[in-house]
Structures are given as structure tokens and as C-alpha cells.
Amino acid sequence: MRGADAVGRIRLIQWALGAGLCAVVLRAAHVQLVRGEHYRREAQAQRTERVVLPAPRGTIYDRNGTPLALSREAYHVGIAPRELAASERQLRVMARHLGVSDAALARELRKNYAYFHGPYSAAAVRPLRGMRGVHLSAEMERFYPRPEFARPLLGYPGFEGRPAGGIERSMDSLLSGIDGSAVVLRDSRGRRYQSPSRLDAFPVPGHDVYLTIDAELQDIVEAALAEAIETYDASGGDVVVLRPQTGEVLAVASRRADGSLPPSAFTTVFEPGSTAKIFVAAALLEYGVAGPYDSVFGERGRYVQGSRVIVDDHPEGWMSLARVIEVSSNIGIVKFAGRLSPEQQYRMLRAFGLGTPTGVEFPAEARGMLPRPDQWSGLTQSSLAMGYELAVTPLQLAAAYGAIANDGVLMRPTLISEVRAPNGKTVYRQVPEPVRRVVRPEVAAALRSMLTGVVYHGGTGSTAALTTYSLAGKTGTAHRAGGGGYLRGAYTATFASLFPAEQPQLVMVVKIDDPKSVYARLSAAPVTRTVIEQILAARTAVLDLGALATRPAASSDVPVGMGSVPYVVGWPPRDSTPEQPDRPVPDVRGMTLRQAARVLHQAGFRVRVAGFGTVSEMSPAPGTIRSMGSTVTLTARRFN
């Protein structure tokens, strides 16, 4: 019996073992054959991760190829202290490049894992590459070599890296590239390790955008505006410079007294004041209602029109239309405007583009305001003649004066010169776009002559006069509106100008908001002269100096010293050699790039910049004697 029992137990054990083996085989088959793909995906997910490789955003350049906004790789640094094998010297190097003190780094390294967000540039993390225990993670960031330079125009970064405004927003679809993707390996702690063989798709960079802006001119304009706001204790201001024949915006600056940089040249409207009087003259000449020498009586400076009393700062008797523009007579322009029908006056203002968007490539451009004739009150015609009851942006006003400079043809303003694909191929090139003919060429020439008289014939713009070249322009000092009406003692000072007067190459509008106790002739007009002096001294490429050489000089009755351009001489005869005065190079080390460029421009030198921050080196060295127009190279860097 015992033998039989033993045999039975052995068989039972054998059956049990066989059943267990079969269960194991069946389970293995189920895991491998039925659930194998599921478990493979789980294992893959635990040790790999699919990541998006952000595409570099396209670079924004000025018209000459100077980068204004670009993308660069930025890094975050993670350190595993247990893996770290670094000497004391390497730890000091690490702390310096991470921007922390030695003590702060030592405290972080007491943690299980130290993380430094940064972001850090490629140069900052270069000494850390290859260090055991140091893990770098990269991302693309938007980088502006000069953070405040042309920022109202370029725009600011928005939520999650998306552009919030400016060119960054309006050109976003072209600047944005196509993201790539890759699979990275992860260890048990979740740290990533890149594997080139696991790259799924390369990121495709965005298109590069070339603006019409000239960086050197932009720098001059920004510095002049900042100085004017401080000098006249103004609340802010705007400057627009464009080329009338093409509509290219060459410089645009906006600034508030608190240092903020809103894009107000595109988005904020104002009443243009007396700068709008030239449009009444344009209507009179174009419709044949009056000529430049037709006269009205100036009422000796005081004129009652219904419930309104109109006064002039320069009381006169009989005045021609040209003289009305020169001395900016409110009484004279109101009387002349009375010869126009409301439809004629409205049609001319609309033809100059007032009260409508210009179509420039900038988001949220303000349209301005111009009431239709059926909405006019009994005083609207007179108000419009004096530049009230309508609202324009500085860019609209510049474009309107551009039509006068361009023989009567209004051009669409543009900020975009070229767009190039990542392979360098040009996919778009700006072509001048005429909007409409506003006035006949002979009318435009007559208007330019009137505007020249404003500057050189004892008019309100004499503070903008140049002795070497002629300038045409018009002042405007308008009361500022506030809650419940116009504010007492608060003005907007504007000067719109054409340079040179005969065949204008530049149109400039300078607007100063609420300069304290100063009219346009003493604020906006001198700023215009300062900017043009520095443009001539810097010899930027925006001017055709050969064409300037053939133009007659300004009227000789300009007082000596009034608007004299330093170190600028007339173009020499072809058979002579130009004599350029030599002068020492100023020492601008330790200055910001903006300050240094301004000092060098005023001294008559051109500027080339390398780096950003504070000027540390310059070539040629300070004190070296160089001729006017020579280039000085500034090397700048940031000091921590």
C-alpha cells in the first residue's frame, strides 16, 4: 500500500508540475503573442519620450541687413550632485557661468537634483558641456541685440512665446517655421538623453523679413526724440521718417515720458492743428478757386465768426494765400476755406488719406476721424481748416505730406522691404504702390514753395532752417482735448517737413505731446533740424548725396548760425578734390550704444556696432585723427 501511495503522490506531483508548466507556457504565450505589443509600448513609453523640436523663428533685419530680432538656442541646466565629479576650480567656473555665487551653488548641490532655469546662452554653458552629472536642455528663444531699439515697431513677446504686437505679429505666419520632432531616451529619474538616430523630422526655420527701416537713422531719431521729451518736459512724442517716392518708412519712434514705448505713431490719433492748413491750400489750387497770390484781409489779428472769436499770433492786414501758410494765419485760412464747398474740402482731405488706414503692415492701425459733410455743424468747415475736428496718426500725416513731396501722388506706406525663404531665395520684394493722384504736379510744386516760405521767408518754421540745404515744412500747435473740452495751456506741437525742399528725398513728422510753455516752432521744428543735421553728418545711405549736390542752397537771408550743419560742405566740382576736415575720435567707452552712437554722429562719424550693452572697445582708438564720414567700430558687451 505504501508503494502504491508513493506512486500516487509522485504522479500527483508530476501532474501538478505539468499543469504549472503548461500555465507558465500559456501565460508566456499570452504575454508574448497576445499582449506583447501592449507591453512593448509601455516599456517604450517608460524609457523614451517624443518631443517637439521648435523651429527657429525667422530673423528681422533692417534694410541694410543689420539683425534687429533673431532666434537663438537657450539652455536650462540640471545637475545631479551624486554623479558630479568636479574639482573646486570647476565648481567656481560653473558658478560664474550660471550667474550664482559659490555659496549659492554649494547650497543647491546639497539637494538630490539642482535645477537652474536660466535661460543661458550657448556661450554661457559651453564650459559645462561634457561635465559628468551636468544635463543641458535646449529651447529656442527670441533675442533682441538691443532690447529697446525700435521695440514699438518690432513688437513684444506674447503669451507662450507668441507675438503680442508689431511686426512680430503682423508677419507671424512667415516668421514662424515648421516644428520638427524627435524621440529622446529617459533614465529612471526622467532625465532626457538625445539620440541623433531617433530624429523624426528636422525643424524648418521661418522666413527672414527685411524691413524698410534704416538702423542708423532709427538710432538718430530715437535719441533726438528722447532728448526732446526731456528738454521740453513733454509727456511723450512720435517721429516718422519716410521716402515719399516709394512710401518706405525709414524710421519711426514713439516714446512716453515714463520711458514706455507704445506704438503710438500707428495707433494713437491727434488733431493736427495748423499742419492741416496746407490741405486747404491744395483744394483751393486744385479746384481753381484761388491762387497763391490771391488775398484776404487778416482783420489785424482778431475775427468774429458767429459765436467764435478767431485770433492770430501774428496780426496782419491783407495776406496772400502763400503768406497765410507762412505765418499760419487762422483768420486767413478760415476766410480762404469759405470759398470751398463742404464737399470740395472733404474730398481733398479724404484724397490725402486723412481719416482712413494707410494699409501699412502693422496690426491694429488706427483709422483716424474725418466727419462727412452731412455731419458738419456751422463751424466745422472753419475747424477743419485750422486742423480741428479731425484726427490723424503721425504716419497718416507723414503719408499726406509725402503726396505733396511726390508731385501729388499718394503712396501706400510700407515697412517691409523683402522676405526671404530659409534657403535664401527672395519670395517677396517691395514694389512702390501708388494709391491715387491727389493734386496735379504743378499744384504740388506750388505747395512745396509755400512750405519753403514757412521756413525761409519769416514764417513760423524758421527755427528749422538749414544754411547748407533747403527745407520745407509746416508747424502745428493744437490745443489738447481732455474731459469736458480742451485743456488750458496744453498743446500738441507738430512739424511736418520735406527735405530737401525742391526734390524731397525725406518726409518727416515730429510730434511732441504737451511740451511745457513751448510752441511747435520752438520744440518740434528744432528737433527736425537736429535730426537732419545728424543724418547729413552720419552720411547714411538713405540720402542720395549726388542729387543733393545739384540742388541750390538755402536762401541766403537765413540768419548766420540758424540751423548751421556742422562739417557739411557743398558737393565739390568734378575737377576738384573734396576737402574733409579732420577731427579726433571722441572717447565713448563706458557709454551705452545709444549714447555712443549719438555722440559719434554729432561729431560727423559713421558707426558700426558689434555686440550689445556698454561700449568696451572702439576702433580707431579715442583721440585718433580721422576725416569726417569715417567709420568707428564699437565693441559692446554686458557687464554683470
QUILIN-V604219 format. One record per backbone hydrogen bond with DSSP energy under -1.0 kcal/mol. CO is the residue of the C=O (numbers start at 1). NH is the residue of the N-H. If there is no record, write none. Layout:
CO_NH, CO_NH
//
This chain:
1_5, 2_6, 3_7, 4_8, 5_9, 6_10, 7_11, 8_12, 9_13, 10_14, 11_15, 12_16, 13_17, 14_18, 15_19, 16_20, 17_21, 18_22, 19_23, 20_24, 21_25, 22_26, 23_27, 24_28, 25_29, 26_30, 27_31, 28_32, 29_33, 30_35, 35_39, 36_40, 37_41, 38_42, 39_43, 40_44, 41_45, 42_46, 43_47, 44_48, 47_186, 49_184, 51_182, 53_180, 56_206, 59_209, 60_68, 60_69, 61_211, 62_65, 66_62, 69_60, 70_143, 72_141, 74_139, 75_120, 76_137, 77_116, 78_135, 79_114, 80_83, 80_84, 87_91, 88_92, 89_93, 90_94, 91_95, 92_96, 93_97, 94_98, 95_100, 101_105, 102_106, 103_107, 104_108, 105_109, 107_110, 108_111, 114_79, 116_77, 120_75, 121_125, 125_128, 128_131, 131_134, 133_80, 135_78, 137_76, 139_74, 141_72, 143_70, 146_149, 148_151, 150_154, 151_155, 153_167, 154_168, 156_164, 158_161, 159_162, 162_158, 166_170, 167_171, 169_172, 171_175, 172_176, 174_207, 175_58, 178_204, 180_53, 181_200, 181_201, 182_51, 184_49, 185_193, 187_190, 191_187, 193_185, 195_198, 196_199, 198_183, 201_181, 204_178, 208_420, 209_61, 210_417, 210_418, 213_63, 214_218, 215_219, 216_220, 217_221, 218_222, 219_223, 220_224, 221_225, 222_226, 223_227, 224_228, 225_229, 226_230, 227_231, 228_232, 229_234, 232_516, 235_257, 236_513, 237_255, 238_511, 239_253, 240_509, 241_250, 241_251, 242_507, 243_247, 247_414, 248_243, 250_214, 251_241, 253_239, 255_237, 256_259, 260_256, 262_264, 263_266, 263_267, 264_268, 265_395, 266_366, 270_392, 272_275, 273_276, 274_277, 276_279, 277_281, 278_282, 279_283, 280_284, 281_285, 282_286, 283_287, 284_289, 284_290, 291_294, 292_322, 294_321, 296_319, 298_301, 299_302, 301_312, 303_310, 305_308, 308_305, 310_303, 316_300, 317_298, 319_296, 320_324, 321_325, 322_326, 323_327, 324_329, 326_460, 329_333, 330_334, 331_335, 332_336, 333_337, 334_338, 336_339, 337_340, 341_345, 342_346, 343_347, 344_348, 345_349, 346_350, 347_351, 348_352, 349_354, 350_353, 353_356, 360_362, 369_391, 372_375, 373_376, 379_383, 380_384, 381_385, 382_386, 383_388, 384_387, 387_273, 391_369, 392_270, 393_397, 394_398, 395_399, 396_400, 397_401, 398_402, 399_403, 400_404, 401_405, 402_406, 403_408, 406_409, 408_438, 408_439, 410_435, 410_436, 414_249, 415_212, 417_430, 418_210, 419_427, 419_428, 420_208, 421_424, 425_421, 428_419, 433_412, 436_410, 440_444, 441_445, 442_446, 443_447, 444_448, 445_449, 446_450, 447_451, 448_452, 449_453, 450_454, 451_473, 452_456, 453_457, 454_461, 459_462, 461_464, 462_465, 472_498, 474_496, 476_494, 478_492, 480_487, 482_485, 485_482, 487_490, 490_480, 491_514, 492_478, 493_512, 494_476, 495_510, 496_474, 497_508, 498_472, 499_505, 499_506, 506_499, 507_242, 508_497, 509_240, 510_495, 511_238, 512_493, 513_235, 515_518, 519_522, 520_523, 520_525, 523_527, 524_528, 525_529, 526_530, 527_531, 528_532, 529_533, 530_534, 531_535, 532_536, 533_537, 534_538, 535_539, 535_540, 540_543, 543_545, 544_548, 545_549, 548_551, 555_558, 559_562, 565_568, 573_576, 581_628, 583_626, 585_623, 588_591, 591_615, 592_596, 593_597, 594_598, 595_599, 596_600, 597_601, 598_602, 599_603, 600_605, 601_604, 604_629, 606_632, 608_634, 610_636, 613_593, 614_637, 615_590, 617_635, 619_633, 621_624, 624_585, 626_583, 627_630, 630_606, 632_608, 633_619, 634_610, 635_616, 635_617, 637_614
//
